[in-house]
Amino acid sequence: MIEAHLKVADTIAARNEIAKMTEGRGVTLEAQLHADLFMAIVYLEALKIPKAVTLLKSLLKKTELSRCWHLKVEAKLHLIAAYFKNGSFKEIKPELDEVRESLMERAKKLDVSLNKINEVENNRLLKYLVAMYYNFLGLYLHEESKIDEAREYFFTAMSILENIGDKNHKASCLNNLGRTYMQKGDINTALEYYMRAVDMFEAIGNKSRAHVVMYNVGTLYYLNGDLENALLWYHKSEKMATELNADQNKLLILNGIGAVYLKRGELDKAFNYFKECLKISLKKENKSFIASSYHNLGEIQFRRGYWSTAELLYKKAEKIWKEQQNKELLSHCYHNLGSLYNNQLLYEKALKYYQIALKLRKEIGNPFLIAETLYSIILLYLENKSIEMTEKYLNELQNLKEKWPHELIEIFYQEALAVYLKYKAPLELKSGTGLESLNKALQCLVDAKKMLKLLIGKANRMDYLLIQNALFMLMDILILELKTLQTDKKDNKILKELEMAINQFDILLKDQSLPDAAKIYYLKSKFELLRKNLNNADIYMQKAHRIASTCGYRLLERAIQSELRKIDQYSKNQHLMSTSSDDLIEMVDFEMLISSLSQNRFDYYLKYVTNEITVKALTYTEFSSFIKELRHSYPQL
């Protein structure tokens, strides 16, 4: 359909060129302006943004010679649409101001203000243009993170469109209202508005808009962690777009499907979608999708362990999004840069980028994004032994959880609290408050274990990283139980559970990126060490060491070196492996620390197990007494 329209547009362009050569003979100025506007709309729909902008600017110069005031306003509104599509947000406000002046001038002649335009009889064209102005003003305020103000303008626009019976643009306003509720984390209300928009577009036969809203429904499910439904709606959108030959929306769909596969850990599939998206966006000169493609490819390289390439791609995306002043996407970029530097033990740089991301996410007001960054900052401060700052951000996360009760935010908080309490436990042992602190930590783990079983049961629909992290935490608890139980029967049962969890984790890492491959070998070595199979433990740890060295995973390398020394020590002194004091020390040191819901759970665990502050400062007598008290409090362990 679009290709056919482009051929027509080119024909009109040829006709107008002839009209210019014959000084307009046979073609009136008004007809030429309408032809130019039609051509510009076709170019916009085809995402040929530079062509559309050039044509619209030329058209605006011509309108100075015409008495058709509405053509000037329509051209301005379509120019604003072009700037939105290309992410040129700084160009939008001046154009909106000019449109407002023109509309106020027309409304003044009718002795009415813009916000009371519905009171005027007839004047359908003026009402339509005022509604479009309010709609674009809402979109602009939305980009400025002024969500509540944006919502009011969308409602105003929708009221005017309802008055004139324009269902097509009313459905667009319903879609925009869905975006505002999604931005605020109100998933149910957002879904309600999106579905109303889909139904209205389908009822009037506008499939070209219906499939775009279907894409938004997919994004809503994606952000809510429901990847199965996200993929379902993305494919619905893709199917309808294919039927319509709507290649202009292929970028959105490629980006969405790639994002789902990325979260599911299917890196090769995600890479192919993002690579195709970059190829098309470069061809169409679409800066917004060029930046998104760079950022998404950076995430894949980050997961694969190619961190210098990931940093380069993140920086390319950052440059474009800075120009566009896109706060939400910049916040993703800065958060991921924080994670990248954290992996390289560059704590100051990591904290700097986390703080920038947090500031932007607070301005946006999305509670899920705020929770993600708060969690990362909490663990970073814990690693740097800043209890006071940790407690400050933990309290902030708790307040966020109470204000926005949601499963994902609850998980962030419960895990952060467990990490905090476990970190404090060995510090407080000597002061006599250590058992109380550790008891609280263990209770957090018990609560978390209940949530884990629910999350792992939803593996087909939840975020891949969430499931990976859930398995890490489950292994935390199983190793804790293994270290505190005495009977061989129970030991064997837990070892089997632990082996199943490790195997499930191994299957989950189907793409075997370098960091993930190193992790699984590291975990398998730890498991073999628990079973006292020193030879296998050494083989797996050596493999982990080679891979970690290859990809520059310094954090893991440091932990591996510590484990290799332990294996060597056990090889020379087999009796050490059955020493109860050593087992007890490892129990409180916790073999698997609960950690980041985003990228770095494993990395925070590594930092913890290599931390100098452990209970090894206690005497054996003090420690044995503590453990007896612990077992009395927790007979199930």
N, C-alpha and C positions, 0 to 999 in steps of 0.2 A: 504493500500500500504506500509506504513512504517513498519507495523508489519511483512509483508511478507519479506521485505528487512532485517529486524532484524534476522529473521530465517535463511536467506541465510548467513548473516554476521556471525552468530554463527556457521554455518556449515563450513565456511571458516576458522574460528578460530580453530575449531576442527582439520581441515585438516593441518593447519600450526603447531599445537602442535605435530601432528604425524610427520610432516616434520622435526621439531627440534629433535625429538627423534631418527630419522633415519639419522641425520646429513645432512638434506637437500635433501636426495635422492628422485628424482621424482618431486621436487619443486625447481625451480631456485630462487636465491635471488631476482631477479627483479620481478618475479611472486609473491613472498611473499610480497614484498613492495607494489605492486599494490593492492594485497588483503587487506593489512593493511589499505591502503589509502581509499579503498572502504568502509571498515568497519567503519573507522573514519567518513567518510561523512554520512553514514547511522546514526551513533550515533548523529552526529550534527543535522541532520534533525529531529531526534526523541527527540531533546533537552536533550539527555543524555550526558551533557557537561563533567562531570568528567571522564567518560569512554573515550570520544573522546580525551580529553587532554592527558590522560595517554597513549593511543594508539599512538597518534601523536608524543609524546616525545620519545616513544620507537622506532617508525619508523625512526625518525631523527637520532638516534644513529646508526641504521642499514645502513642508506644512506652513512655513512662514508666509508663503505666497497664497495659501488656501484659506477659505473661510470655514473649513471643516475642523472645528476645534476638537471634536471627539477623536479625529484621526491622530492628532498630536498626542492626546492623552493615551490612546490605545497603543501608540508606538512606544511611548514612555513605559507603559506597563509591561509590554513585551521585552523592552530593553532590560527592565528590572528582572524579569524572568530569566533572561540570558545571563545576567550577572549572578543570579542564584545558581544556575546550572553550572557555571564555570568557577564558582567560589570566589568571585570578585566582590566581596562584601563591602569593601570601603567605597565602592562606586554607587552603592544602592541608596544610601541616605539622601544625597543631594537630589537624586531623581525622584525619590518619594516626596521630598519637600516641594519640588516643582509641580508634581501631580496634584498635591494637596492644594497648592495655590490656584491652579487652574479649576479644580472642582469647587473650591470655595467661591471663586468668582462667578461660576455658573449658578451655584446655589443661592448666592446673594441676589441675583436677578429674580429669583423665585421667592425671595424674602424668607428663606429657611436656612438653618444651619445644617452641616453635614450629618450630625448625629440624629437629626430629625427628618431625614430625607424620606423616610417611609410615610410621613404625613402628607406628602405631595401626591396628588392624583396624576396618573399617567407618567410621563417622563421616564419610561422604562430604561432607556439608554443611559441616562444620568444615574439612575439607581444602580444599574449594573456596574458602571465604572466606579462609583463610590464603594460598592461592595468589594470590587477587585482591589481597590486601594487599601481598604481595611484588611483584606486577606494578606496582601503583600506586607503591610505594616506589621501584622501579626507574625509573619514568617521572619521578618527582620528582627523583631524583638525576641523571638525564639532563639535566633542565632546569637543574640546578645545575652542569652540566659535569663531574660526577663519573662519567665514562663507564665506567671499569673497575668501580666499585662497582655501578653500575646493571646492568651486564651480569651480574654474579654473582647478583643478585636475580632477573633474568629467567630465568636457568638454573634457579635453585631453584624458582621458580613453575612452570616448564615440567615439571620432574621430578614435582612434586605432581600436576599436571594429567594427566600421562601415567599416573600411578598410579591415578587415578580414571576414566581413559578419556575425558576431556573434550577431544576433538579441536578443538572450536571455539575455546576459550580458549588451547589449546596453539598453534594457528596464530597467534593474536594475539601470543603471546610470541615466536614465530619472527619475526614482523614487527618487533617491538620490538628484537630482537637485530640484525636487519638495520640498523636505525637507528644502533645503537651502532657497528657496523663502518663504516658510511658516514661517521659523524662523525669517525672516526679515519683516514679516507682509505683503508681497506682495501676497495676497490671490489669485488674478486672474491668475497670472503667475504660482503659485504653482499648482493650479487646472489644468492648461493647461498641465504641465509636467506629473502630475499624470495620467491624462486621456490618454495621449500618451503612457504612460507605460502600463496601463490596456489594451488598444487596441492592443499593440504589443505583450504582453504576451498571450492574447486570440487568436490572429492571428496565433501564432506558437503552440498553444495548451498547453501552460504552465499554467494550472489553479492553480497549487500550489503556483505560484508566483503572479498570477493575483489577487487572493483573499487577499493577504497581502497588495497589493497596494490599493485595495478597502477599506481595513481597514484604510489606510492612508488618503484616501479621506474623510472617516467618521470623522477622527480626525481633518482634515482641517475644515470641517463644524462645528464640536464641538467647536473648538477654535474661530471660527467666530460668535459663538452664535446661529447658526442655528441647533437646537437640533433635529428637525424633519428630516432633511436631514442626519444628523449625524447617527441617529438610522437606517434610511433607508439603508445607505451604510454599517453600521456595520452588519445588518442582511443579506445583500447581501453576504458579506464576510463570515458570519457564515454559510449560506446555501451552498456555494461552498466548504467550509472547511469540512462540514458534508458529502457532496457527495464524497469527496476525502479521508474521514476518517483521515483528517489532524489534529489529536489531538494535535500535537506539537504547533499549532498556537492558541489553545483554550485559552491560557493565555491572549494573546493580545485582543482577542474578548471579553472575559469575563470582562476584565478590562475596555474596551471601553464602553460596554453597561452599566456596573455598573456606570461609570462616568456620562453618560447621565441621568440615573435615579437619581443620586445624585443631579445633577444640577436642575432637574425637581422637586426636593423635595420629590420624592418617596423613602423614606429612607429604608423601608423594602425590596423593590425590589433590591435597590443598595446594601444593606447589604448582601443579598443572593449571588449576583454575586461576590462581593469582597471576601466573605468567601470561596466560591468555588475556586476562583483564588488563595487564600492563601494556601488552602489545596493542590492543584495541584503543586504550585510552591515549597512548602516545600518538597513534594514527589520527585520532579525533581531537588531539590537543586539549584533552579534558584534564585540567590540573588537579581537580579534586580526586579523581580516580587514579591519576598518576601517583599522587601522594599516598593514597590508601594502598595501592599495589606495592609501593616501596616498603611501607610499614609492615604489611602482611608478609611479604617475602623476608623482611628482617626478622619477624617472629619465627619463621621456619628455620632460618639460619641460626637463630639463637637456640632453638630446640635441638638443632643438629650439632651444636657446639662450635660453629664457625663464628665466633663472637666479633672478630674484627670486621667481617663482612656485615654482620647484623648491625653493628654500630654505624657503619657507613650508610646503610639503607635507612636506619632510623633518622639519621641526620638529614638525609635527602627529604624525607617526609616532613620533618620538623620545619625545614626551610619554607616549604610550600604552605604548610598550615599556619605558619607565622604570618606570611603574607596575607593569607585569607582570614586571619584572626579567628580561627575555628577552635574554640576553647576545649570542646569535648574531645576532639581527635588529638589535639595537642596533649591533653591530660593522659591519654592512652600512651602516647609516644614517650612522655616524660616518666611515667610509671615503669614502662618497660626498660628505659635507659637506666633507671634506678636498679632494677633487677639485674641488668647486665653488669653494671659496675659492682654490685654486691657480690656476684659470682666471682669477680676478680679480686675480691677483698679490698676494693677501693671504697671504704665506708663513707668517707666525707662526700665524695661525688655521688654515691648512691643516695645518701640522706638528702643532699641538695635537690636531686631530681624528684625524689619522693615528696619532698615538701612543696615543690612547684606544682606537682600533679595534684596534691591534696588541696592546695589553694584554688586551682582551677575547678576541681570537682565540687568544692563547696560553693563556688560561684554558680556552677551549673545546677547544683541541688539534687544530683542523682545519688540516692542513699547506698546503692549497691557499689558504685564506684568509690564513694567515700570510704565505705567499710573495707574494701580491698586494700586501699592505700594506708588507712589507719593500721590495719593488721601488719603490713610490711614494716611500717615505722616502729611499731611496738617491738617486733622481733629484732629490729636493727639496734634499738636502744638497749634491749636486753643483752645482745651480744657485746655491746660496749659498756655493760655493767652500770648503766644509768637507770637505777630503780625509780628515782623520782620522776624522770621523763616518761618512763614506761607506764607508771601509774597514771600520769596525766592523760596519756593517749588511750589507755585502757578504759578510764572513766568516760572519755569522749565516745569510745566505741559502745560502751554500755548505754549511754544516753541515746545514741543513734538507734540501737536495738529496741529500746523501749518506745521510741517515737515511731519507728518503722518496723513493726513485728513481721518478720519474714524468715522463712527457713534458711536462706543463704546467709543473711546477716546474723542469725542466731548461731550458725556454724562458725562464722568468723569469730564471734565473741567467745563461744564456749572453748574453742581451740586456743585462742589468745590467753584466756584465763588459765587454762590448764598449763600452758607453757610457762606463764608467769609464776604460778604457784610451785611448779616443779623446779624452776630456777631458784626460787627463794628458799626452798626446803633445806638444801645443804648449808646455806648461809646462816640459817637460824638454828641448826641442830645444837650448836654449842650453847646458845642462849636459852635452850630449853623449850623453844617454840617450834622446833623443826618438825616434830611429829604432827602437830596440829596443821602446819602448813602442808605437809606431805599428805595427810589425810584428806585435806580439801582437794589437793591435786588428784589424788586417786579417785575421789568422788566425781570430779570433772571427767576423768577418763571413763568411769562407769557410765555416766550420762552420754558421753561421746560415743561409746561403743554401741549404745542403742540406736543412735542416729546413724552410725556407720552401716549397720545392717540394712537400714532403710535405703541409704544412698547406694550401696553396692547392689541392692536388689533392683535399683532403677538404672543399671549400667547402660541399657540401650537408649535411654532418653536423656541421661545427665551428661554433664561436661566430663570429657575424658580425664582432664587433670583432676577433677573432683574425685573421680573413682580411683585414680592413681594415689591421690593423697589419702583417701579413705583406707586403701589397702596398707599404706605406710603406717597409718595410725593403728589399724588392726594388728599389724605386726608388732607395734609398740607394746600393746597390751598383752599379746601372747607371750612375748619374750619376758615381760614383767612377771607374768604368771609362772612361766617356766623357771625363772630364777628363785621363786619363793616357795614352790611346791617341793615335796620331799618324796612322794611315792613314785615308783617307776611307772605304774599304771597310768597315773595322771600325766606324768612326764611324756609318755609315748603319745597320749591323746593330743596334748598341746603341740608336740613336735609335728604330728600329722596335720593339725590345723595350720601350723606355721608354714609347713611345706606346701600346702594347698594355696595359701595366700601368696607365697613367693611364685608358685607356678602361674597363678592367675595374673600376677603382676608381670611375669615374663611374657605371657600371651598378650597382655594389654600393650606392651611395647613392641607391637608387630613391625613398626617401621625401623626399629633398632637404630636410632640416631646415635651418634658417638657418646654423648653424655648419658643417654638412657642405657646403652649397652654397658657402659662402665658401672652404672648404678646396679644393674641386675647382677653382674659378676661380683660386685662388692657385697651385695645382700646374700648371694649364694655362699660366698666364702664365710660370712658371719654365721650362716645357718650350719654349714659344715663344721665350723669351730664349736658351735653349741653341741653338735653330735660327736665332738671329739675326733673327727676325721681330719687330722692335720694335713695329710697329703692333698686331699681335695681342696681344703681351705686355702692352702698355699697356691695351688694351680689357679683357682678362681681369682684370688687377690692379685696374682701376677698379671693375669689378663686385664683386670680392672686397671692396674697400674699403667700398662702399656697404652691402653685406650685413653685414659685420663691425660697422660703425658702428650699424646698425639694432638688432642684438641685443646690443650692448655687449661684443663680444668684443675686449677691450682688448689682450690678448696678441697676437692676430692683427693688429689694427690697427697695433701698433708695428712688426711685421715688414713689413707692407704698405708703410708709409711709407718704410722703408729701401729696399725694392725699387723703389718709384716714383722715389725719388731716383736709384737706379742706372740705371733706364730713361731718365730725363731726361738723365743724364750721358752715356749711350751715344748718345742721339739727337743731342746736340750735338757729340760726339767719336766718330764711328763707328770710328776706328782703335783705340780702347780695347778694342773687342770682340775683337780678334785679338791682343792683347798676351799673350804667353806667361806673363809673371810674374803677371798678373791671374788667368789660368786656373789656374795652379799654386796660387796662394793659395786660390782657391775649392775646389780639389780637397782640400786638407788641412782646410779649414774644414768640409768635408762638407755637401753641399746638403741631405741628409735624415738627421737623427740618429735612431738607433734609440731608441725611447722606450717609454712605458708600455703594458703589456699590458692595462690596464683602460681608462680613459677618455682618457688624456692624452698618448698618443704624439706626436700632432701638436703639442700645446702645448709639450712638452719640446723638440721640435725648434725651435720658434719661439724659445724662450728661448736655445737654444744659438746659433742663427745671429745673434742680436742681442747676444750676449755680447761684452764688450770684450776678453776675453783671446783673441787669435788670433795666428797666426804672422806677422801683418803687421808685427810689431816687428822681424823679421829683415831683413837687407839682401838685396837681390836676389842677390848673389853667394853668400851663405850659403845662401839658399833653393834656388838652382839646384843647388848642390852636394848638398844634402840630397835633392832630387828625383832626381838621377842615381843616388844610392846606393839610393834606394827602388826605382827601375825595375830596377836590377841585381838586387835581392833578389826582385822580383816581375815577371819577364819576361812572364808571362801578362797583365799589365796594360799 
